[in-house]
Amino acid sequence: MKYNLDGKVVVVTGAGGVICGEIAAALAAEDAKVALWDISAEAAERKAKEICTAGGCAKAFQCDVTDRAAVTAATEAVLAEYGTIDILINGAGGSRKETTTSRDLTFFDIDPQALMDTLALNYMSAVVPSQVVGRIFAEKRSGVIVNISSIASFRPLTRAIGYSNAKAALSSFTQWLAVHMAQDYSPEIRVNAVAPGFVLTQQNRFLLVDEKTGEMTERGRRILEHTPMKRYARPEEVVGAVLWLVSDAASFVTGAVIPIDGGFTSFSGV
């Protein structure tokens, strides 16, 4: 189906990564003009070049989305390039071993600053762009924000305290901001989130697959045992829900956090 995104200007944060890179490419394939923000200029440039080679319209911008000055500068650069912004995808984030308990790191020994850093990476990374770009939406009384949350926001992942808590905050922020923007500015401003389940990426590959043997790790086996569809998600499987949420097909949807998890959050084990 077509999502009628022709000419829409979209900012995608974390666009140098796997999932948000797929989202950016899909938006460009729907004829949107895509601004790729990433803390790694090289990663953003690489994805932008790939999109342009495929015939899409994309431009890379280096940006630390937890830094308001950097976000303001990137926003001004996008406005200079495209004239406006219609859609914001907040996708920057990630887990850190410093905030994940293990045999070598107990809960009692986790550095509070490491927890704050993980909160910034997964929560403030959406709040700050939503403040800066969201002001544009408030002024023109229309716009769409989609946050990339996680199933960890519904049920905290064992050991991953920092990531789980931060994504729970992000999902709560999604619902709060949806109400705030609709009531205080315009009901034509919608805010939603998707919550992907386990996706096999370079970031987590060797947590789920043994690097030497290629067999599943114990953690990987447990995940699949609790996933009714018995596999990991593919990055492109997150794309469909995002395209729907940013399109007019979801014009009465705001404040939703949609799991894309193969049934993981529905599974009780009995």
C-alpha positions in Angstrom: 0.0 0.0 0.0 1.0 3.6 -0.4 1.3 5.8 2.7 1.1 9.2 0.9 4.4 10.5 2.3 5.4 12.2 -0.9 7.3 15.4 -0.1 7.1 15.0 3.7 10.3 16.0 5.6 11.3 13.4 8.1 14.0 13.5 10.8 15.2 10.1 11.9 17.6 10.0 14.9 19.9 7.0 15.3 19.6 6.6 11.5 23.1 5.1 11.2 21.9 2.1 13.1 20.2 -1.1 11.8 16.6 -0.5 12.7 16.4 3.2 12.1 18.5 2.8 9.0 15.8 0.5 7.6 13.1 3.0 8.7 14.9 5.9 6.9 15.2 3.8 3.7 11.6 2.8 3.8 10.5 6.5 4.3 12.6 7.5 1.4 11.1 4.8 -0.8 7.7 6.4 0.0 9.1 9.6 -1.5 9.7 11.4 1.8 12.7 13.7 2.2 14.8 12.1 5.0 17.2 13.8 7.3 19.4 11.2 8.9 20.8 12.2 12.4 23.4 10.1 14.1 26.2 10.8 16.6 28.4 9.0 14.1 28.7 11.2 11.0 30.3 8.3 9.1 27.3 6.0 9.8 24.8 8.6 8.8 26.7 9.4 5.6 27.0 5.8 4.7 23.2 5.2 5.0 22.3 8.5 3.2 24.6 7.5 0.3 22.9 4.1 0.2 19.4 5.7 0.1 20.4 8.2 -2.6 21.9 5.5 -4.7 18.6 3.7 -4.5 16.8 6.8 -5.8 15.7 8.3 -2.5 16.2 11.8 -1.1 18.3 11.7 2.0 20.9 13.9 3.7 23.1 13.1 6.7 23.6 15.3 9.8 26.0 14.6 12.7 24.1 15.1 16.0 24.3 14.2 19.6 20.5 14.1 20.4 21.0 14.4 24.1 22.7 17.8 23.6 20.1 20.6 23.1 22.6 22.9 21.3 23.5 20.1 18.9 19.8 19.3 18.3 19.0 23.0 17.7 21.9 23.3 15.2 20.8 20.1 13.4 17.2 21.3 13.2 18.3 24.6 11.8 20.4 22.8 9.2 17.4 20.6 8.2 15.2 23.7 7.9 17.8 25.4 5.7 17.9 22.3 3.5 14.2 21.4 3.3 12.2 24.4 4.7 10.2 22.5 7.3 9.9 19.2 9.3 6.7 17.1 9.3 7.7 13.9 11.1 10.2 13.1 13.8 11.3 9.5 14.5 13.2 9.3 17.8 15.3 6.1 17.4 18.6 6.8 19.1 19.2 4.4 22.0 20.9 1.2 23.2 21.9 -0.9 26.1 25.2 -0.8 28.0 26.9 -3.6 29.8 27.8 -1.1 32.6 24.1 -1.1 33.6 23.4 -4.8 33.1 24.0 -7.1 36.1 26.2 -10.2 35.6 28.5 -12.5 37.5 31.1 -9.7 37.5 28.7 -6.8 38.2 26.1 -6.9 40.9 23.2 -4.5 41.2 24.9 -3.1 44.4 28.0 -2.1 42.4 26.4 -0.4 39.4 27.6 3.1 39.1 24.7 5.6 39.4 26.3 7.8 36.7 26.2 4.8 34.3 22.5 4.5 34.9 22.0 8.2 34.3 24.0 7.9 31.0 21.8 5.0 29.9 18.7 7.1 30.8 20.0 9.9 28.7 20.8 7.6 25.7 17.3 6.1 25.7 15.0 8.8 27.2 16.5 12.2 26.9 17.5 11.3 23.3 13.7 11.5 22.6 12.8 14.3 25.0 15.3 16.9 23.6 14.5 16.5 19.9 10.8 16.5 20.8 11.3 19.8 22.5 13.1 21.4 19.6 11.4 19.9 16.6 8.1 19.7 18.5 8.1 23.5 18.8 7.9 23.6 15.0 4.9 21.2 15.1 3.2 23.3 17.8 3.7 26.5 15.7 2.2 25.0 12.5 -0.3 22.9 14.5 0.5 19.6 12.8 3.2 16.9 13.0 3.9 13.3 13.9 6.4 11.9 16.4 7.2 8.2 16.7 9.5 7.0 19.4 11.4 3.7 19.2 10.8 2.1 22.6 11.2 -1.6 23.5 9.3 -4.6 24.9 11.6 -3.9 27.9 9.3 -1.0 28.7 6.4 -3.4 29.4 8.4 -6.2 31.2 11.9 -5.4 32.5 14.5 -7.7 31.0 16.3 -9.7 33.6 19.6 -8.1 34.4 19.1 -5.1 32.0 18.1 -2.6 34.7 19.4 0.6 32.9 17.9 -0.2 29.5 14.6 -1.5 30.9 14.0 1.5 33.2 15.0 4.0 30.5 12.6 2.4 27.9 9.8 2.4 30.5 10.4 6.1 30.9 10.3 6.6 27.1 6.9 4.8 26.8 5.5 6.9 29.6 6.8 10.0 27.9 5.2 9.0 24.7 1.7 8.8 26.3 2.3 12.1 28.3 3.4 14.0 25.2 0.6 12.7 23.1 -1.9 14.2 25.5 0.0 17.4 26.0 0.4 18.2 22.3 -3.2 17.3 21.5 -4.7 19.4 24.3 -2.3 22.3 24.5 -1.4 22.8 20.8 -3.4 20.8 18.3 -5.2 17.4 17.9 -3.4 17.2 14.6 -0.1 16.5 16.4 0.2 12.8 17.1 2.7 11.0 19.3 3.1 7.2 19.3 5.8 4.5 19.8 6.7 1.1 18.6 8.2 -1.4 21.0 10.4 -4.0 19.1 11.2 -7.3 20.6 14.5 -9.0 20.1 16.3 -8.2 16.8 19.5 -9.9 16.0 22.0 -7.0 15.4 25.7 -6.5 15.6 25.1 -4.9 19.0 23.7 -8.0 20.6 24.7 -10.8 18.2 27.2 -12.4 20.5 24.9 -12.2 23.5 22.5 -14.4 21.5 24.8 -16.5 19.3 28.0 -18.1 20.4 30.8 -16.3 18.5 32.9 -19.5 18.2 30.3 -22.2 17.4 27.5 -20.2 15.9 25.1 -22.0 18.3 22.5 -20.1 20.3 23.6 -19.0 23.8 21.6 -19.8 26.9 20.1 -16.3 26.8 19.2 -16.8 23.1 17.5 -20.1 23.9 15.4 -18.5 26.7 14.3 -15.7 24.5 13.0 -18.1 21.8 11.4 -20.3 24.4 9.3 -17.2 25.4 8.6 -16.1 21.9 5.5 -17.9 20.5 6.7 -17.2 16.9 10.0 -18.9 17.8 12.4 -16.5 16.0 13.9 -13.1 16.3 12.4 -10.0 14.5 14.0 -8.8 11.3 14.8 -5.1 11.3 12.5 -4.5 8.3 9.6 -5.9 10.3 9.6 -2.8 12.5 9.1 -0.6 9.4 5.5 -1.4 8.6 4.2 -0.2 11.9 6.2 3.0 11.7 5.0 3.7 8.2 1.4 3.2 9.3 1.8 5.4 12.4 3.3 8.4 10.4 0.6 8.1 7.7 -3.0 9.3 7.6 -4.0 5.7 7.9 -3.3 6.2 11.6 -5.0 9.6 11.9 -6.9 8.7 15.0 -4.0 7.0 16.8 -2.1 8.8 19.4 -0.5 7.8 22.7 -0.1 4.2 21.5 2.9 2.0 22.3 2.7 -1.0 19.8 4.7 -4.2 20.6 6.4 -5.8 17.6 7.6 -8.9 19.4 6.3 -12.2 18.0 4.1 -12.6 21.0 6.8 -12.2 23.7 4.9 -9.8 25.9 1.8 -12.0 25.7 3.5 -15.2 26.7 3.0 -16.4 30.3 4.7 -19.8 30.1 1.7 -21.8 31.2 
